[in-house]
């Protein structure tokens, strides 16, 4: 396994981390992602640890907490020092008016509940799952800083923020000397590169690492979709309604897959491995969250590390996946950086 520093922190994380949204299947949405239970989860986790993939990513909202509970049971008996836990707060966890958001009231309960479900006394990376515009940024960050001071959280991070959300948060942390977001968990893949327009330059400038979610675009870059097989398989997460991320024109996807197939023949690597390796060569990328419903999928993903695409191969993928950015980014490209 390759390891990278997480943003401007001192934490080393594996280039690939294991996403556990497939654990539980506690509602119709997450059933499409997966229904992995404890015994199979334990097998997958042991395979991860054997390969050096020691970062496990979950969220309190995944199957209403079931993902955290199954992850904890699957990790039972493994030294807490041997793995890194990442979970998230903010999203709704009940019917009450304060059962969601990034305010002190909800976050305090959300963290305590996650600690209980995960059977641990601390979270290594605690994410705000989204930006809560109704709560003052100062309240959110002071609460998170208290969690760090109390030893319940090691590092704080965010997810799905806009550039100004993240920059304002970093500014507030600097102003008061509070803990700052060291990572941003964001959507990024060969078929959706909007992350590069503002969030990547911000991450470079502010030393915020990127943890990528859905790096294979809900399976559209898994190799199972191409010109010969234009529709997702019936048993795929995407076909069952578990896909996330905007749709793209079919011809655009096929053009990218054409290049991936060509590079696959050159390298002997699979479509998914090449798609992941391309991401790992990009600035700010600290770790890619990969999910797997079975050992075959997990082993396939593990083959994405330990080698590098050539500069020429990366250039071909850059070119075929490029789109014209929206304003003001297309205008800004008229000026040298």
Order of alpha helices (4+ residues) and beta strands (2+ residues): beta-beta-beta-alpha-alpha-beta-alpha-beta-alpha-beta-alpha-beta-alpha-beta-alpha-beta-alpha-alpha-beta-alpha-alpha-alpha
